[in-house]
Amino acid sequence: MRLTLGLSGWTKNDWMAASALDQLVPPVVVDDPLLEKIAAAFQRDTSQSFQQIVQHAQLAPATAAAGLNRLALLGQVIHD
């Protein structure tokens, strides 16, 4: 049996504050009705592209991105 362990500077990163990844998200307030609209558009076909979700939800790209990010943080959607 062999175990390979690789460590980097990201190992002890808190992923939000120190890396400022939260600064990449558009500054949009995402309320519950908006989240439901985006989730409904996503549920139509879970293999949609971002542009298809924007079209189905009839939202601006920045709004859709913020909503999808919020849904991902809530564990409702995942992108591979």
Buried (B, 14 or more C-beta within 10 A) or exposed (E): EEEEEEEEEEEEEEEEEEEEEEEEBBEBEBEEEBBEBBBEBBEEEEEBEEEBBBEBBEBEEEBBBBBBBBBEEEEBBEEE
